[in-house]
Amino acid sequence: MTACARGWYASPMRFRWPFGRTEQSFEVPERLLVGSVEGERVPPLPDLQRALRTALKEPVGSPPLFHLFRPGDRVLVVVPDFHRMWVRTPVWLPLLLNELNRSGVNDRDLELLVATGTHPRPSWEELREMLGEKLMSRVRVSVHDARDPAGLVRLGESAAGTPIYLNRLALGGRKVILTGGVVPHAFAGFGGGRKAVVPGIAGMRTILANHRLALHPRRGGGIHPRAAPGVLEGNPVSEDMEDIAARLSPSFIVNFALSEEGEFLRVFAGQWREAHRAGCRFVEEAFRVPVRERGDIVVASRGGHPMDLTFYQAFQSYANAQAALKPGGVLIMVGECSEGVGGYDFEKWFDLGSAEAIEEELRREFTVPGFVVYRAALLARRVRRLILVSGLPPETVRRIGITPHSNIADALREAWSLIPEGKVILMPHASQTIPALPEDP
């Protein structure tokens, strides 16, 4: 990758964006193109194995891996699930296990726990794609199930009152290593780190109570103002996640920062909180993009497969995209949603229609799909028009006030019919890039 300055750059008028496993083409007249928001072009790591070994020998806030893990130790490695394929687990996980072997930990004492959170159990084919067939025959692999009480242990309550249920494998005398990727997150501030615990290997009651903290304390207030991308301090969701992770007290963490194109940029290893915070600082610097002005129209994508498998995933970049949009503008969200709205009870929430009705039901019985649909309904109300370019049935999308389209070009034509000569901002990797406006602190 060629290094260049972060931020805005001259772009051609014709674009090809990933859409699921395919692509979509569209054009923006040069006079209407404000720019394309991209993160800093950090050169990729020339040698991932060497970078990983260095990070394990010189970790953040922790003794080296080789001082913490010894022969006879039983080790549980918590790994991302199929919906986090962008972390490219098959590339680095064998390297990590080899380093544990070098510390004296035998493969028979290693176990992988797939952190599904609220996601459905992956199929055999998905597991094989996630981990690689050789790895699955090398060590024991277990899959977390947030809905199975038999697989959970109660650890009291967090300071925020969240009931703590965690996978019993992580509490069975094993040393626990958390893994994952650090990226901006819509309401937890950043992914990675403690998110491998909550929602990764937590029970459903724990996950729902934690995510409920993203609601504004006042009824009718919408989303908590600190539950936003790039925000950790004062973020009730993130702080609760850290509190719960501290009860587990993981032995070590290995997190990665990747470019929008999937290249490895940095490895962060060590004490679970300190190493994650170091990763967040790096991502903050690399992907918070100075934006000189907002656009009349913002087109935002998560970058295609596997980031846009469901409505739940495709919509995760909404907060970053909204930040780049002028009041009364048109927001075009792009994601194929090949697996539909998600493997949950989304249909019920779409049927409720209004944001007020959805909020009332959420405060009565919080669910993840309900919260996703609530955020979408609030957003549809705050912009002139919210358009979703996807493969979802149009009637499903319309239920909560979103305008459906099947291609970006048609969505842009509708946006310009509403705002003639509307200036356009493109965000091809909107979940990773955080727009920073001049008035931002």
C-alpha positions as CSV (number, residue, x, y, z in Angstrom):
1,M,0.0,0.0,0.0
2,T,1.4,3.4,-0.9
3,A,1.4,5.8,2.0
4,C,-0.5,9.1,1.6
5,A,-2.1,11.8,3.7
6,R,-5.2,11.0,5.6
7,G,-8.5,12.6,4.8
8,W,-9.9,14.0,1.5
9,Y,-8.4,13.2,-1.9
10,A,-9.3,13.7,-5.5
11,S,-11.4,10.9,-6.8
12,P,-12.6,9.8,-10.3
13,M,-16.2,10.3,-11.1
14,R,-16.9,6.6,-11.7
15,F,-16.8,4.2,-8.7
16,R,-17.1,0.4,-8.2
17,W,-18.0,-0.6,-4.6
18,P,-18.2,-4.1,-3.2
19,F,-21.7,-5.2,-2.6
20,G,-21.8,-8.6,-0.8
21,R,-19.5,-10.8,-3.0
22,T,-20.3,-8.7,-6.1
23,E,-19.8,-5.1,-7.1
24,Q,-22.0,-2.1,-8.0
25,S,-21.0,0.8,-10.2
26,F,-22.2,4.4,-10.0
27,E,-21.1,7.9,-11.0
28,V,-21.0,11.2,-9.3
29,P,-20.6,14.4,-11.4
30,E,-17.2,16.0,-10.6
31,R,-18.9,19.3,-9.6
32,L,-21.0,17.5,-7.0
33,L,-18.3,15.3,-5.5
34,V,-17.1,16.8,-2.2
35,G,-14.7,13.9,-1.5
36,S,-14.3,10.4,-0.3
37,V,-13.6,9.8,3.4
38,E,-10.8,7.3,4.0
39,G,-8.5,6.5,6.9
40,E,-4.9,7.3,7.1
41,R,-2.9,5.2,4.6
42,V,-0.7,3.4,7.1
43,P,1.8,1.0,5.5
44,P,0.9,-2.6,6.2
45,L,3.1,-4.8,8.3
46,P,5.7,-6.3,6.1
47,D,5.9,-9.5,8.2
48,L,2.9,-10.3,10.4
49,Q,4.7,-13.3,12.1
50,R,7.6,-11.1,13.1
51,A,5.2,-8.3,14.3
52,L,3.2,-10.8,16.4
53,R,6.3,-12.3,18.0
54,T,7.5,-8.8,18.9
55,A,4.2,-7.9,20.4
56,L,4.2,-11.1,22.5
57,K,7.7,-10.5,23.7
58,E,7.1,-6.8,24.4
59,P,3.5,-6.6,25.4
60,V,1.6,-3.6,26.8
61,G,1.2,-3.6,30.6
62,S,2.0,-7.3,30.9
63,P,4.9,-9.8,31.2
64,P,5.8,-11.5,27.9
65,L,3.6,-14.4,26.8
66,F,6.5,-16.8,27.5
67,H,6.5,-15.8,31.2
68,L,2.8,-16.2,31.6
69,F,2.2,-19.6,29.9
70,R,4.1,-22.7,30.8
71,P,4.0,-26.5,30.2
72,G,0.9,-28.0,31.7
73,D,-1.2,-24.9,31.5
74,R,-4.7,-25.3,30.1
75,V,-5.4,-22.4,27.8
76,L,-8.7,-21.2,26.3
77,V,-8.4,-18.9,23.3
78,V,-11.5,-16.8,22.6
79,V,-11.8,-16.2,18.8
80,P,-14.1,-14.1,16.6
81,D,-17.1,-15.8,14.9
82,F,-18.1,-15.9,11.3
83,H,-19.5,-12.4,11.3
84,R,-16.0,-11.1,12.1
85,M,-14.3,-12.7,9.2
86,W,-12.7,-9.4,8.3
87,V,-10.3,-10.0,11.2
88,R,-8.8,-12.8,9.0
89,T,-8.5,-15.3,11.9
90,P,-7.1,-18.1,9.7
91,V,-4.0,-16.0,9.0
92,W,-2.9,-15.2,12.5
93,L,-4.4,-17.8,14.8
94,P,-2.0,-20.6,13.7
95,L,0.9,-18.2,14.4
96,L,-0.5,-17.5,17.9
97,L,-0.9,-21.2,18.7
98,N,2.6,-21.9,17.5
99,E,3.9,-19.3,19.9
100,L,2.0,-20.9,22.7
101,N,3.6,-24.2,21.7
102,R,7.0,-22.6,22.0
103,S,6.1,-21.6,25.5
104,G,5.5,-25.2,26.3
105,V,1.7,-25.4,26.0
106,N,0.7,-28.6,24.2
107,D,-2.1,-28.6,21.6
108,R,-4.0,-31.1,23.8
109,D,-4.2,-28.4,26.5
110,L,-5.4,-25.7,24.0
111,E,-9.1,-25.1,23.3
112,L,-10.7,-22.5,21.0
113,L,-14.0,-20.9,22.0
114,V,-15.9,-19.2,19.2
115,A,-17.3,-15.9,20.6
116,T,-20.7,-15.8,18.9
117,G,-22.4,-13.3,21.2
118,T,-26.0,-13.1,20.0
119,H,-25.2,-14.5,16.5
120,P,-26.5,-17.9,15.5
121,R,-24.3,-21.0,15.7
122,P,-22.0,-21.2,12.7
123,S,-22.4,-24.1,10.3
124,W,-19.6,-26.6,9.8
125,E,-18.7,-24.9,6.5
126,E,-18.6,-21.5,8.2
127,L,-16.4,-22.9,11.0
128,R,-14.0,-24.3,8.4
129,E,-13.9,-21.0,6.6
130,M,-13.3,-19.2,9.9
131,L,-10.6,-21.4,11.3
132,G,-9.3,-23.6,8.5
133,E,-9.6,-27.3,8.4
134,K,-6.1,-28.0,9.6
135,L,-6.7,-25.9,12.7
136,M,-10.0,-27.6,13.5
137,S,-8.2,-31.0,13.5
138,R,-5.3,-29.7,15.5
139,V,-7.1,-28.4,18.7
140,R,-10.5,-28.7,20.3
141,V,-13.1,-26.2,19.2
142,S,-16.2,-25.2,21.1
143,V,-18.9,-22.7,20.1
144,H,-20.5,-20.3,22.6
145,D,-24.3,-20.4,23.0
146,A,-25.7,-17.3,24.8
147,R,-29.1,-19.0,25.1
148,D,-27.9,-22.3,26.8
149,P,-28.1,-22.0,30.6
150,A,-26.1,-25.2,31.0
151,G,-23.1,-23.6,29.4
152,L,-23.1,-20.5,31.6
153,V,-22.0,-19.5,35.1
154,R,-23.4,-16.6,37.2
155,L,-20.9,-14.2,38.6
156,G,-23.2,-11.7,40.4
157,E,-23.9,-8.3,39.0
158,S,-21.8,-5.5,37.5
159,A,-21.7,-2.0,39.1
160,A,-24.4,-1.0,36.6
161,G,-26.6,-3.8,37.7
162,T,-26.0,-6.1,34.8
163,P,-26.5,-9.8,35.7
164,I,-23.2,-11.5,34.8
165,Y,-23.4,-14.8,33.0
166,L,-20.3,-16.1,31.2
167,N,-19.4,-19.3,29.4
168,R,-18.3,-21.9,31.9
169,L,-15.3,-22.9,29.8
170,A,-13.7,-19.5,30.6
171,L,-14.2,-20.1,34.3
172,G,-12.9,-23.7,34.6
173,G,-9.4,-23.0,35.7
174,R,-8.0,-22.3,32.2
175,K,-5.9,-19.3,31.4
176,V,-7.9,-17.1,29.0
177,I,-6.6,-15.3,25.9
178,L,-8.9,-12.8,24.2
179,T,-8.5,-12.1,20.5
180,G,-10.1,-9.9,17.9
181,G,-9.9,-6.7,15.9
182,V,-10.1,-3.0,17.0
183,V,-12.5,-0.9,15.0
184,P,-14.9,2.0,15.8
185,H,-18.2,0.6,17.1
186,A,-21.6,2.2,16.7
187,F,-22.4,2.4,20.5
188,A,-19.6,0.7,22.4
189,G,-17.0,3.2,21.2
190,F,-14.6,0.6,19.8
191,G,-14.7,-3.1,19.1
192,G,-12.1,-5.6,20.3
193,G,-10.8,-6.0,23.8
194,R,-13.6,-6.5,26.3
195,K,-16.1,-7.2,23.6
196,A,-14.7,-10.7,23.3
197,V,-16.3,-11.2,26.7
198,V,-19.4,-9.1,26.3
199,P,-21.2,-9.9,24.1
200,G,-18.7,-12.6,22.8
201,I,-19.0,-15.3,25.5
202,A,-21.7,-13.8,27.7
203,G,-25.2,-15.1,28.4
204,M,-28.2,-13.4,26.6
205,R,-29.4,-11.8,29.8
206,T,-26.0,-10.2,30.3
207,I,-25.8,-9.0,26.6
208,L,-29.2,-7.5,26.6
209,A,-28.8,-5.7,30.0
210,N,-25.5,-4.3,28.8
211,H,-26.7,-3.1,25.4
212,R,-29.8,-1.6,27.1
213,L,-27.4,1.0,28.6
214,A,-27.1,2.6,25.1
215,L,-30.7,4.0,25.6
216,H,-30.9,7.5,26.9
217,P,-31.8,7.4,30.6
218,R,-34.8,9.7,29.9
219,R,-37.8,8.2,28.1
220,G,-38.0,9.7,24.7
221,G,-34.4,10.8,24.7
222,G,-33.2,8.4,22.0
223,I,-29.7,7.1,22.3
224,H,-27.3,7.9,25.2
225,P,-25.0,10.7,23.9
226,R,-21.8,8.9,25.0
227,A,-22.8,5.6,23.4
228,A,-21.1,6.6,20.1
229,P,-18.2,5.6,17.8
230,G,-14.8,6.5,19.2
231,V,-16.1,7.2,22.7
232,L,-14.9,5.2,25.7
233,E,-14.9,7.6,28.6
234,G,-18.4,8.0,30.0
235,N,-19.7,5.5,27.6
236,P,-22.1,3.4,29.8
237,V,-22.0,0.4,27.5
238,S,-18.2,0.2,27.2
239,E,-17.6,0.8,30.9
240,D,-20.0,-2.0,31.8
241,M,-18.2,-4.3,29.4
242,E,-14.9,-3.5,31.1
243,D,-16.4,-4.1,34.5
244,I,-17.6,-7.5,33.5
245,A,-14.3,-8.4,31.7
246,A,-12.5,-7.5,34.9
247,R,-14.5,-10.2,36.8
248,L,-13.2,-12.8,34.3
249,S,-9.6,-11.3,34.5
250,P,-8.3,-12.7,31.2
251,S,-4.6,-13.6,31.3
252,F,-3.7,-12.0,28.0
253,I,-5.1,-10.3,24.9
254,V,-4.1,-10.2,21.2
255,N,-5.8,-7.6,19.1
256,F,-5.2,-6.5,15.5
257,A,-5.8,-3.3,13.6
258,L,-6.5,-3.8,9.9
259,S,-6.9,-1.4,7.0
260,E,-10.1,-1.0,5.1
261,E,-8.7,-3.3,2.5
262,G,-8.0,-6.0,5.1
263,E,-4.2,-5.5,5.5
264,F,-2.7,-5.9,8.9
265,L,-1.5,-2.6,10.3
266,R,-0.6,-3.3,13.9
267,V,-0.6,-6.0,16.6
268,F,-1.6,-5.1,20.2
269,A,-0.9,-7.7,22.9
270,G,-0.7,-7.8,26.7
271,Q,-2.9,-6.8,29.6
272,W,-6.5,-7.0,28.3
273,R,-7.5,-3.4,29.1
274,E,-4.2,-1.6,28.5
275,A,-3.4,-3.3,25.2
276,H,-6.9,-2.7,23.9
277,R,-6.7,1.0,24.9
278,A,-3.4,1.2,22.9
279,G,-5.2,-0.3,19.9
280,C,-8.0,2.2,20.3
281,R,-5.5,5.1,20.3
282,F,-4.0,3.9,17.1
283,V,-7.3,3.4,15.4
284,E,-8.4,6.8,16.6
285,E,-5.4,8.4,15.0
286,A,-5.6,6.4,11.8
287,F,-9.3,6.4,11.1
288,R,-10.6,9.7,12.6
289,V,-10.7,11.8,9.4
290,P,-10.8,15.6,9.4
291,V,-13.9,16.7,7.4
292,R,-14.0,20.3,6.3
293,E,-17.8,20.3,5.7
294,R,-20.8,18.1,5.7
295,G,-22.5,16.7,2.6
296,D,-26.1,17.2,1.3
297,I,-25.9,13.5,0.4
298,V,-23.8,10.8,2.1
299,V,-23.3,7.3,0.5
300,A,-22.0,4.9,3.1
301,S,-21.0,1.2,2.9
302,R,-19.3,-1.2,5.2
303,G,-17.2,-2.6,2.3
304,G,-19.1,-5.6,1.1
305,H,-18.8,-9.3,2.3
306,P,-18.6,-10.3,5.1
307,M,-19.4,-6.9,6.6
308,D,-22.9,-6.6,5.0
309,L,-24.3,-10.1,5.5
310,T,-27.4,-8.8,7.3
311,F,-29.3,-5.6,8.0
312,Y,-27.9,-5.7,11.5
313,Q,-24.4,-5.6,10.1
314,A,-25.0,-3.2,7.2
315,F,-26.5,-0.7,9.5
316,Q,-23.6,-0.5,12.0
317,S,-22.0,2.4,10.2
318,Y,-25.0,4.7,10.5
319,A,-23.5,6.9,13.3
320,N,-20.4,7.7,11.3
321,A,-22.4,8.4,8.2
322,Q,-24.9,10.6,9.9
323,A,-22.0,12.7,11.4
324,A,-20.9,13.6,7.8
325,L,-24.4,14.6,6.7
326,K,-25.9,18.1,6.8
327,P,-29.2,18.5,8.7
328,G,-32.0,17.7,6.3
329,G,-29.8,15.7,4.0
330,V,-30.2,12.3,2.3
331,L,-28.4,9.3,3.7
332,I,-27.8,6.3,1.5
333,M,-26.7,3.1,3.3
334,V,-25.3,0.3,1.2
335,G,-25.2,-3.4,2.1
336,E,-26.4,-6.5,0.3
337,C,-27.9,-8.2,3.3
338,S,-27.7,-11.6,1.6
339,E,-28.7,-13.3,4.9
340,G,-31.7,-11.1,5.4
341,V,-32.5,-8.8,8.3
342,G,-30.7,-11.1,10.7
343,G,-31.2,-14.3,12.6
344,Y,-33.5,-12.8,15.2
345,D,-37.0,-11.6,15.7
346,F,-36.6,-8.5,13.5
347,E,-40.0,-8.9,11.8
348,K,-41.8,-8.0,15.1
349,W,-39.9,-4.8,15.4
350,F,-40.4,-3.7,11.9
351,D,-44.1,-4.3,12.3
352,L,-44.2,-1.8,15.3
353,G,-43.5,1.0,12.9
354,S,-42.9,4.2,14.9
355,A,-39.8,5.0,17.0
356,E,-42.1,5.7,20.0
357,A,-43.7,2.3,19.8
358,I,-40.4,0.6,19.4
359,E,-38.9,2.5,22.3
360,E,-41.8,1.6,24.6
361,E,-41.4,-2.1,23.7
362,L,-37.6,-1.9,24.2
363,R,-38.0,-0.4,27.7
364,R,-40.4,-3.2,28.5
365,E,-38.3,-6.0,27.0
366,F,-34.9,-5.0,25.4
367,T,-33.6,-7.1,22.5
368,V,-30.7,-6.6,20.1
369,P,-32.8,-6.5,16.9
370,G,-35.3,-4.1,18.5
371,F,-32.4,-1.7,19.3
372,V,-31.1,-1.9,15.7
373,V,-34.6,-1.2,14.3
374,Y,-35.0,1.6,16.9
375,R,-31.8,3.3,15.8
376,A,-32.9,3.0,12.1
377,A,-36.3,4.5,12.9
378,L,-34.7,7.4,14.7
379,L,-32.4,8.0,11.9
380,A,-35.1,7.9,9.3
381,R,-36.9,10.7,11.2
382,R,-33.8,12.9,11.5
383,V,-32.8,13.0,7.9
384,R,-34.8,14.2,4.8
385,R,-34.7,10.7,3.5
386,L,-33.0,7.4,4.5
387,I,-32.3,5.0,1.7
388,L,-31.1,1.5,2.0
389,V,-29.5,-0.2,-1.1
390,S,-29.8,-3.9,-0.4
391,G,-31.3,-7.2,-1.6
392,L,-34.0,-7.1,1.1
393,P,-37.7,-7.2,0.1
394,P,-38.8,-3.6,-0.4
395,E,-41.9,-4.0,1.8
396,T,-39.7,-5.1,4.7
397,V,-37.6,-2.0,4.4
398,R,-40.5,0.5,4.1
399,R,-42.1,-0.6,7.4
400,I,-39.8,1.7,9.5
401,G,-39.7,4.6,7.1
402,I,-36.6,3.6,5.0
403,T,-36.8,3.9,1.3
404,P,-35.6,0.7,-0.5
405,H,-33.4,0.5,-3.6
406,S,-31.5,-2.3,-5.2
407,N,-28.6,-0.2,-6.7
408,I,-26.6,2.8,-5.7
409,A,-27.1,4.7,-9.0
410,D,-30.9,4.7,-8.6
411,A,-30.6,5.8,-5.0
412,L,-28.4,8.7,-6.0
413,R,-30.9,9.8,-8.7
414,E,-33.7,9.9,-6.0
415,A,-31.4,11.9,-3.7
416,W,-30.8,14.5,-6.4
417,S,-34.5,14.7,-7.2
418,L,-34.9,15.8,-3.6
419,I,-31.8,18.0,-3.4
420,P,-30.9,19.2,-6.9
421,E,-27.2,19.8,-7.2
422,G,-26.7,18.2,-3.8
423,K,-23.1,17.8,-2.9
424,V,-22.0,14.2,-2.2
425,I,-19.7,12.6,0.4
426,L,-18.6,9.0,-0.2
427,M,-17.8,6.7,2.7
428,P,-16.8,3.3,1.3
429,H,-15.7,1.9,4.7
430,A,-18.0,3.9,6.9
431,S,-17.9,1.7,9.9
432,Q,-14.1,2.3,10.2
433,T,-13.9,6.0,9.4
434,I,-15.0,8.5,12.0
435,P,-15.6,12.0,10.5
436,A,-14.2,14.8,12.6
437,L,-15.9,18.2,11.9
438,P,-14.2,21.5,12.7
439,E,-16.7,22.2,15.5
440,D,-16.0,18.8,17.2
441,P,-14.0,19.0,20.5
